[in-house]
Amino acid sequence: MTTEAPPPGPDPWNTPGFRFATCPCGIKPHHRTDLLLVAMDPGTTVAGVFTQNQVVAAPVVLCRERLPQGQAQALIVNSGNANVANGPQGMQAARTLTQAAARLLAVPEDTVFIASTGVIGEHFPVERPLAALPKLVQDLSSQRPWLQAAQAIMTTDAHPKLARERFLVDGQPVHMVGIAKGAGMIHPNMATMLSFVFTDATLSKEVLQQHLRHAVNQTFNRAIVDGDTSTNDTVLAFASGKGAVTLHPGNSTAMTAFATALESVCGQLARMIVADGEGATKFVTIEVTGASSQAHARTVAATVAKSPLVKTAFAGSDPNWGRILAAVGYSGVPLQVDRIAIFLDQVPIVAGGVRAPDYQEAQGAAVMAQKEITIRIDLGSGQERDTVWTCDLTHEYISINADYRS
């Protein structure tokens, strides 16, 4: 396996086996783009990971039903309406939309996947995307910029999110591109977010599922903006098999390369989501070391990341380290408090569970004023570690969510 920069050319994001089109269908106001259709070549395999919220969107139910057969030939995504809590009408709307796409594309209905994002509990106006589908099918192209796909699925996002990887296996290229949306309701497992990854490699559905689940746990499940778990979280990965590389567990070098690329794409997207958190001005990495288990490390890191008091301290550039220590204490993880050490970047602020003897407030304030901050917490109880990503909590977060439906 050799990593390689993309060759020069007009479309470095191109991934063979996929065509897509976007349009405004009237779900969002002001004629904003709100509908994406991706068509896939026959033989495309699919894997998926979904929200752990017990209240789920109709598209999530439909995707879960269809995932076991492992084949995909289309994906429909709308933004502006989540199609949640709409009862039988919502389910029928999702089915009607996938039936129409299947008919227009001449593919089996159970190979059409669907995702929605937007306001929860509002009637889903299925007639609008239905009316737009024929033109979308006509406009499908493999040369369209993937940026357009990323823009079509945005809600409160300030920026579109896309990432790519390209690597060689025995001299043959493997392409991978991912898009995502998400800025609020971000909390494992997973977050309010949609993410779709496309590769031209050939993989079985079982191998793709195994690697996607691992990548999601290492990336999207580390992203925390506000602690709310969405009803619509969906990550889908599609492998068209239109490249020259077939990946199978017997080729460990190639599989490692694929796993690394997939985790890289998902990681880039997850960090973009946190950096684009509603109203966010700072990106914060919370590293927990010295834990007795990785699960304990993740719990402590996530507890600190979700704390409104800690997050508002980030926003105010306030080195109030007591809030961090308090959050560690109520995480529910067994602790030996007199072994805890906490660092702001490289500045020791807590040692042995108390204020570090040489710590000066000005040192902490300088770190907290940065746009990127790392909090390192050493529990002193073992050898395990984990990391989560979060952001600050500002007045703008309140404004965005207070005005979301207006």
C-alpha positions as CSV (number, residue, x, y, z in Angstrom):
1,M,0.0,0.0,0.0
2,T,1.2,3.5,-0.9
3,T,-0.5,6.7,-0.1
4,E,-0.5,9.2,-2.9
5,A,-1.5,12.8,-3.7
6,P,-4.4,13.0,-6.2
7,P,-3.4,13.5,-9.8
8,P,-3.9,16.9,-11.4
9,G,-7.2,17.3,-13.1
10,P,-10.6,18.9,-12.9
11,D,-12.3,16.5,-10.6
12,P,-9.9,15.1,-7.9
13,W,-12.9,14.1,-5.8
14,N,-14.3,11.7,-8.4
15,T,-15.1,8.2,-7.1
16,P,-16.1,5.7,-9.9
17,G,-19.5,4.1,-9.5
18,F,-21.5,7.1,-8.2
19,R,-23.6,9.8,-9.9
20,F,-25.5,12.5,-8.0
21,A,-27.7,15.6,-8.4
22,T,-29.1,18.2,-6.1
23,C,-31.9,20.8,-6.2
24,P,-34.2,22.9,-4.1
25,C,-37.5,21.1,-3.8
26,G,-39.3,23.6,-1.4
27,I,-38.8,21.9,2.0
28,K,-36.4,24.7,3.0
29,P,-37.5,28.3,2.6
30,H,-35.9,30.8,0.2
31,H,-35.3,28.3,-2.6
32,R,-32.3,26.8,-0.8
33,T,-31.0,23.5,-2.0
34,D,-32.5,20.7,0.1
35,L,-32.6,17.5,-1.9
36,L,-29.8,15.1,-2.9
37,L,-30.0,12.0,-5.0
38,V,-27.1,9.6,-5.4
39,A,-27.3,6.8,-7.9
40,M,-24.9,3.8,-7.7
41,D,-23.8,1.1,-10.1
42,P,-25.2,-2.4,-9.6
43,G,-23.1,-4.5,-7.2
44,T,-22.6,-1.6,-4.7
45,T,-22.4,-2.9,-1.1
46,V,-23.6,-0.8,1.9
47,A,-23.0,-0.6,5.6
48,G,-24.6,1.6,8.2
49,V,-24.6,2.8,11.8
50,F,-27.6,4.6,13.2
51,T,-28.8,6.7,16.2
52,Q,-29.2,5.1,19.6
53,N,-32.1,7.3,20.4
54,Q,-35.3,5.3,21.0
55,V,-37.3,7.9,19.1
56,V,-36.2,7.5,15.5
57,A,-37.0,9.0,12.2
58,A,-38.9,7.1,9.5
59,P,-35.9,7.0,7.2
60,V,-33.8,5.4,10.0
61,V,-36.5,2.7,10.3
62,L,-36.5,2.1,6.6
63,C,-32.6,2.0,6.3
64,R,-32.5,-0.5,9.2
65,E,-35.0,-2.7,7.4
66,R,-33.0,-2.7,4.2
67,L,-29.4,-2.8,5.5
68,P,-29.2,-6.7,6.0
69,Q,-29.5,-7.4,2.3
70,G,-26.4,-5.3,1.9
71,Q,-26.9,-3.9,-1.6
72,A,-27.5,-0.3,-2.6
73,Q,-28.3,1.5,-5.8
74,A,-29.6,4.9,-4.6
75,L,-29.6,7.3,-1.7
76,I,-32.1,10.1,-1.2
77,V,-31.4,12.8,1.4
78,N,-33.5,15.8,2.3
79,S,-32.7,18.6,4.6
80,G,-35.2,21.0,6.4
81,N,-37.6,18.3,7.7
82,A,-36.5,15.4,9.9
83,N,-39.7,13.2,9.3
84,V,-39.8,12.2,12.9
85,A,-42.9,11.7,15.1
86,N,-45.2,11.7,12.0
87,G,-46.7,8.2,12.7
88,P,-47.8,6.1,9.8
89,Q,-47.9,9.1,7.5
90,G,-44.2,9.6,8.0
91,M,-43.3,6.0,7.3
92,Q,-45.5,6.0,4.2
93,A,-43.9,9.2,3.0
94,A,-40.5,7.7,3.2
95,R,-41.6,4.5,1.4
96,T,-43.4,6.5,-1.3
97,L,-40.2,8.5,-1.9
98,T,-38.0,5.5,-2.2
99,Q,-40.6,3.7,-4.4
100,A,-40.6,6.6,-6.8
101,A,-36.8,6.8,-7.0
102,A,-36.7,3.0,-7.6
103,R,-39.2,3.3,-10.4
104,L,-37.4,6.2,-12.1
105,L,-34.0,4.5,-11.8
106,A,-35.3,1.0,-12.6
107,V,-33.7,-0.5,-9.5
108,P,-35.2,-2.7,-6.7
109,E,-36.9,-0.6,-4.1
110,D,-35.0,-2.3,-1.2
111,T,-31.7,-1.0,-2.7
112,V,-32.9,2.6,-2.2
113,F,-31.7,4.2,1.1
114,I,-33.0,7.5,2.5
115,A,-32.1,10.0,5.2
116,S,-33.7,13.2,6.5
117,T,-32.6,16.1,8.7
118,G,-34.3,19.2,10.0
119,V,-37.2,20.1,12.3
120,I,-38.7,17.3,14.3
121,G,-42.4,16.7,14.5
122,E,-43.6,18.7,11.4
123,H,-45.6,17.2,8.6
124,F,-43.4,15.8,5.9
125,P,-44.4,17.4,2.6
126,V,-43.6,14.3,0.5
127,E,-45.2,15.8,-2.6
128,R,-42.3,18.3,-2.9
129,P,-39.4,15.9,-3.2
130,L,-41.6,13.6,-5.3
131,A,-42.1,16.4,-7.8
132,A,-38.4,17.1,-8.0
133,L,-37.2,13.5,-8.5
134,P,-37.7,13.2,-12.3
135,K,-35.5,16.2,-12.9
136,L,-32.9,15.0,-10.4
137,V,-32.7,11.7,-12.2
138,Q,-32.1,13.5,-15.5
139,D,-29.4,15.6,-13.9
140,L,-27.4,12.8,-12.4
141,S,-23.7,13.1,-13.2
142,S,-20.4,11.5,-12.1
143,Q,-18.5,14.8,-12.7
144,R,-20.5,17.1,-10.5
145,P,-18.5,18.6,-7.6
146,W,-19.1,16.8,-4.3
147,L,-19.3,20.1,-2.6
148,Q,-22.8,20.5,-4.0
149,A,-23.8,17.3,-2.3
150,A,-22.4,18.5,1.0
151,Q,-24.2,21.8,0.7
152,A,-27.6,20.1,-0.1
153,I,-27.7,18.3,3.3
154,M,-26.9,21.3,5.5
155,T,-29.3,22.7,8.2
156,T,-27.7,25.0,10.8
157,D,-24.3,24.2,9.5
158,A,-22.2,27.2,8.7
159,H,-19.9,25.3,6.4
160,P,-20.3,22.2,4.1
161,K,-18.2,19.2,5.2
162,L,-16.4,16.9,2.9
163,A,-13.2,14.8,3.1
164,R,-11.3,12.5,0.8
165,E,-8.6,9.9,0.7
166,R,-6.7,8.2,-2.1
167,F,-4.2,5.4,-1.7
168,L,-2.6,2.6,-3.8
169,V,-2.8,-1.1,-3.4
170,D,-0.3,-3.0,-5.7
171,G,-0.1,0.1,-7.8
172,Q,-3.9,0.5,-8.2
173,P,-5.8,3.5,-6.7
174,V,-8.6,3.3,-4.2
175,H,-10.7,6.4,-4.0
176,M,-12.9,7.5,-1.0
177,V,-14.9,10.6,-0.5
178,G,-17.2,11.5,2.5
179,I,-19.7,14.2,3.1
180,A,-21.5,15.1,6.4
181,K,-23.8,17.6,8.0
182,G,-24.1,18.5,11.7
183,A,-23.6,21.4,14.0
184,G,-26.0,20.9,16.9
185,M,-27.6,18.0,18.7
186,I,-24.1,16.4,18.6
187,H,-23.6,13.6,21.2
188,P,-22.8,9.9,20.9
189,N,-24.1,7.6,20.0
190,M,-23.9,9.2,17.4
191,A,-24.7,12.8,17.0
192,T,-27.2,14.9,15.0
193,M,-25.5,14.2,11.9
194,L,-25.7,12.5,8.6
195,S,-22.6,11.2,7.0
196,F,-22.1,9.3,3.8
197,V,-18.9,7.7,2.6
198,F,-18.3,6.5,-1.0
199,T,-15.5,4.3,-2.2
200,D,-14.8,2.5,-5.5
201,A,-13.2,-0.5,-3.8
202,T,-14.8,-4.0,-3.9
203,L,-15.7,-5.2,-0.4
204,S,-18.3,-7.6,1.1
205,K,-21.1,-6.1,3.1
206,E,-19.8,-7.9,6.2
207,V,-16.3,-6.5,5.9
208,L,-17.6,-3.0,5.1
209,Q,-19.9,-3.1,8.2
210,Q,-17.1,-4.2,10.5
211,H,-14.8,-1.4,9.4
212,L,-17.5,1.3,9.4
213,R,-18.6,0.4,12.9
214,H,-15.0,0.6,14.2
215,A,-14.4,3.9,12.4
216,V,-17.6,5.5,13.8
217,N,-16.6,4.5,17.3
218,Q,-13.2,6.1,16.8
219,T,-14.4,9.3,15.3
220,F,-18.1,10.3,15.2
221,N,-18.7,8.8,18.7
222,R,-16.0,11.1,20.0
223,A,-17.8,14.3,18.8
224,I,-19.8,16.3,21.4
225,V,-21.3,19.7,20.8
226,D,-24.2,20.0,23.2
227,G,-25.0,16.5,24.7
228,D,-28.3,16.0,22.8
229,T,-28.6,12.7,20.9
230,S,-30.6,13.1,17.7
231,T,-33.4,11.0,16.2
232,N,-31.9,10.9,12.8
233,D,-28.2,10.0,13.1
234,T,-27.1,8.0,10.1
235,V,-23.7,7.0,8.8
236,L,-23.8,5.0,5.6
237,A,-20.8,3.7,3.6
238,F,-21.1,2.5,0.0
239,A,-18.5,0.5,-2.0
240,S,-19.2,0.5,-5.7
241,G,-16.6,-2.1,-6.8
242,K,-15.8,0.0,-9.9
243,G,-12.2,0.5,-9.0
244,A,-9.4,-2.0,-9.7
245,V,-9.0,-3.1,-6.1
246,T,-10.8,-6.0,-4.3
247,L,-10.3,-5.9,-0.5
248,H,-10.7,-9.1,1.6
249,P,-9.5,-10.1,5.1
250,G,-6.8,-12.3,3.6
251,N,-4.9,-9.2,2.4
252,S,-4.1,-7.6,5.7
253,T,-1.9,-4.9,4.3
254,A,-4.6,-3.7,1.9
255,M,-7.3,-4.0,4.7
256,T,-5.2,-1.9,7.0
257,A,-4.8,0.8,4.4
258,F,-8.6,0.8,3.8
259,A,-9.3,1.0,7.6
260,T,-6.8,3.8,7.9
261,A,-8.4,5.8,5.0
262,L,-12.0,5.2,6.3
263,E,-11.0,6.3,9.8
264,S,-9.3,9.4,8.3
265,V,-12.3,10.4,6.3
266,C,-14.7,9.9,9.2
267,G,-12.3,11.7,11.6
268,Q,-11.9,14.7,9.3
269,L,-15.7,14.9,9.1
270,A,-16.3,14.5,12.8
271,R,-13.8,17.2,13.7
272,M,-15.4,19.5,11.1
273,I,-18.8,18.9,12.8
274,V,-17.3,19.9,16.2
275,A,-15.5,22.9,14.8
276,D,-18.8,24.0,13.1
277,G,-20.8,23.5,16.3
278,E,-23.6,26.0,16.6
279,G,-22.1,29.3,17.7
280,A,-18.7,27.6,18.4
281,T,-15.5,29.7,18.5
282,K,-13.1,27.1,19.9
283,F,-12.2,23.5,19.2
284,V,-11.4,21.5,22.3
285,T,-9.7,18.1,22.6
286,I,-10.1,16.3,25.9
287,E,-7.7,13.5,26.5
288,V,-8.0,11.2,29.4
289,T,-5.0,9.0,30.3
290,G,-4.2,6.7,33.3
291,A,-7.7,5.1,33.3
292,S,-8.4,1.5,34.4
293,S,-10.3,0.9,31.2
294,Q,-10.9,2.7,27.9
295,A,-14.6,2.8,28.8
296,H,-13.8,4.7,32.0
297,A,-11.5,7.1,30.0
298,R,-14.3,7.8,27.4
299,T,-16.9,8.4,30.2
300,V,-14.7,10.9,32.0
301,A,-13.8,12.7,28.8
302,A,-17.4,12.8,27.6
303,T,-18.6,14.1,31.0
304,V,-16.2,17.0,30.9
305,A,-17.0,17.7,27.3
306,K,-20.8,17.9,28.1
307,S,-20.5,20.1,31.1
308,P,-22.2,23.5,30.4
309,L,-20.0,25.1,33.1
310,V,-16.8,23.8,31.4
311,K,-18.0,24.8,28.0
312,T,-19.0,28.3,29.0
313,A,-15.6,28.7,30.6
314,F,-14.0,27.9,27.3
315,A,-16.2,30.5,25.7
316,G,-15.2,33.1,28.2
317,S,-11.5,32.1,28.1
318,D,-11.8,31.5,31.9
319,P,-9.3,29.1,33.3
320,N,-11.7,27.9,36.0
321,W,-10.0,24.5,36.5
322,G,-12.3,23.7,39.4
323,R,-15.2,23.1,36.9
324,I,-13.1,20.5,35.0
325,L,-12.1,18.7,38.2
326,A,-15.7,18.7,39.4
327,A,-16.9,17.2,36.2
328,V,-14.3,14.4,36.5
329,G,-15.7,13.8,40.0
330,Y,-19.3,13.4,39.0
331,S,-18.5,11.2,36.0
332,G,-19.4,8.1,37.9
333,V,-16.1,6.5,37.3
334,P,-14.3,5.2,40.5
335,L,-11.4,7.6,41.3
336,Q,-8.4,8.0,43.5
337,V,-8.7,11.8,43.7
338,D,-5.2,12.3,45.2
339,R,-3.8,10.8,42.0
340,I,-5.5,13.1,39.5
341,A,-3.5,15.5,37.3
342,I,-4.9,18.0,34.8
343,F,-3.1,20.0,32.2
344,L,-4.2,22.9,29.9
345,D,-2.1,22.1,26.9
346,Q,1.3,21.6,28.6
347,V,0.4,23.8,31.6
348,P,-0.1,21.7,34.8
349,I,-3.1,23.1,36.7
350,V,-4.0,20.1,39.0
351,A,-1.5,17.8,40.7
352,G,-2.5,15.1,43.2
353,G,-6.1,16.3,43.1
354,V,-5.3,19.9,44.2
355,R,-4.0,23.1,42.5
356,A,-0.5,22.5,41.0
357,P,2.0,24.4,43.2
358,D,3.6,26.4,40.4
359,Y,0.4,27.1,38.5
360,Q,-0.2,30.8,37.6
361,E,-3.6,32.0,36.5
362,A,-2.1,34.0,33.6
363,Q,-0.8,30.7,32.2
364,G,-4.2,29.1,32.1
365,A,-5.8,32.3,30.7
366,A,-3.3,32.3,27.8
367,V,-4.3,28.7,26.9
368,M,-8.0,29.3,27.2
369,A,-7.8,32.3,24.9
370,Q,-6.6,30.0,22.0
371,K,-8.9,28.8,19.3
372,E,-7.7,25.2,19.8
373,I,-7.3,23.9,23.3
374,T,-6.3,20.5,24.7
375,I,-7.3,19.4,28.2
376,R,-5.4,16.4,29.4
377,I,-6.6,14.5,32.5
378,D,-4.5,11.8,34.0
379,L,-6.5,9.7,36.4
380,G,-3.5,7.8,37.8
381,S,-5.4,4.6,38.0
382,G,-4.2,2.5,35.0
383,Q,-2.8,2.5,31.5
384,E,-5.9,3.1,29.3
385,R,-6.8,6.3,27.5
386,D,-9.4,7.9,25.2
387,T,-10.2,11.2,23.5
388,V,-13.3,13.2,22.7
389,W,-13.7,16.5,20.8
390,T,-16.0,19.3,21.8
391,C,-16.4,23.1,21.5
392,D,-17.3,26.1,23.6
393,L,-20.9,27.1,24.4
394,T,-21.6,30.7,23.5
395,H,-24.6,33.1,23.4
396,E,-24.8,32.4,19.6
397,Y,-25.7,28.7,20.3
398,I,-28.8,30.0,22.2
399,S,-29.7,32.4,19.5
400,I,-29.4,29.8,16.7
401,N,-31.6,27.3,18.5
402,A,-34.1,29.8,19.8
403,D,-34.6,31.1,16.3
404,Y,-34.4,27.7,14.6
405,R,-38.0,27.4,13.4
406,S,-38.5,31.1,12.7
